[in-house]
Amino acid sequence: MKIGFVGLGAMGLPMAMNLVKGGHDVTGFDLSADALAELEKAGGTAGASGAAAAEGADLVVTMLPKAEHVEAAIFGETGILEGAGAETVLVNMSTILPEETDAISARLAGRMAMVDAPVGRSALEAKRGALLILASGSEADKEKARPAFECMGNETIDCGAIGNGSRVKIINNFMGVSLNALTAEALTLAEASGLDIRLALDVMRGTIAGIGHMKVTYPNKVLKGDLLAGFPSDLAHKDLGLAIRLAESTNVPTYMGAAALQTYSIVRAEGRGRQDYTAVYPTLRGLAGLPEAIPYDASGDEEYDPFKKD
């Protein structure tokens, strides 16, 4: 395909280069002359504007820092719309707010088709062509973009209607970035308590702390409607309180842990202390005004038990 690519930064440049490697005719545009030169070295073409990158293109990919940059690249003077043809599909892979995605899509209605496809993983995976692509939009437009996705990533998840890609990307990053802060708290607490960090890593890699709730506790407990205590909320509250007291004695700031302790206090105040600690989920759902029944069918899930004996 002929592909325009606007935004050749730390993520965008290797993504564009992988499109070239995949045999596509890529014209890029960026404000950085160095980035354009790198794309040319890789076999791509340097465009003078977004319009030039979009001229004659089957797809135009945008990979930019903020929604205002995406909007300027599309609607601004010498922007993508000026060069795009009737069949060109815009593929926005930037991470922006869902309402910003919806607004751009609405402005493009009747003028240009759009796919919302933010990516997961880092610049390292971008270089390797191993991104996780979260594609949302019409089926026809996603299918048109599929060959490009296969060059830039090793997994594409169909997120349904446009805007859902942005929503799930932001929620995924919310969890990953928050867990990063909690991980730093845990390792700092381990070191301040006199432990070798290697020991802490060895222990936590073999428990839920390192393996994760998305793989084990939630699919096996609360998402199945099972709140019989595997690990009671009362005990979770007690153990977390012990950790906070240890942090106090070693002068370690534990903002994330302290906030979690308050969450478990709310769970207990609602009478869920003897339920499994995944009862945090229905507790927060209730506070958010969501219906009591969790709309999840676990029947098709594969069993994942990292602790199973051979």
C-alpha positions, 0 to 999 in steps of 0.5 A: 500500500501507499501509506502516509505517516505523520509523527516520526518520534520515538514510537512513530519513526520505527513504526514507519520504518517497519512499514517500509520493511514490510514492502509499503511505499511510505511518505512521512512528515515530521517537524524534525529534519533528522527524523525525516532523514532517518526515514529516507535512509530506511527507504521511505520518502520525506514529505513536505507536509501532512498533505504531501504525506497523504497525497495518493495514500491508501492509509495515513497514520498519525502518531503524535503526542496530543489531540491538538497535534492530531487535529492540527495535522488533519485539519490545519493548513497543508494538513492531511485532509488537503492531500487525502483522496476519497478512499484514504483511511486515517489511522490515528495511533496516538494516545488521546482522550476518548472524547477527543477521538469521538470529536475528531471522528465526528469532524471527519464524518463524510470527509474521511474514514477513520480508524482509532488504533492506539498501541500498547508496549514501548519504543523497544517493541516498536523497533521490533515490530511487536506492538499490541494494536488496539483497533476500533472503527468499521470492519471494512476500515480495520480490514484495510489497515490490517496489513499495516498493523501486521508490519507494526505489531505482532498482535491486533485486538479488535476493540469494536466501535471507534473510540473503544481503542482509546478507552481501553488504551487509557485504562490499560495505561492507568493500571500499568502506570499505577502498578509501576508506582506500587512496585517502586513502593514495594521494592523501596520498602524491601530495601529499607527493611534490610532485604536483598532486592533479589530476594524480594523479586524471587518471592513476588515473582512467584505470587499474585504480586508478580503474576497479577490479578488479571490472570489469576484472582479475578477470573477465578473468583469475582468474575465467576461470581465467587466471593467465598474467601480464598483470601478474606478482605479482613485479612487483606486489610490486616496484612496491608496495615502491617505493611504500612506500619513497617513503612512508618518504622523505616520512613518509606513513603507508601502513598499507593499502599495507604490509599489501598488500605482505605479502600479495604476499610470501605469494603469491610464497612460494607460488611464484606470483610469475610468475603474474598478480597476481590470483593473490592471490585463489586464495592467500587462498582456500587460506589460508581453506580453500576448495576449489581450483576457483573456483566461478564461471562467466564465460561469461555475462559481458559483455566490459568493456574500458575501454582498447579503442580505437575 
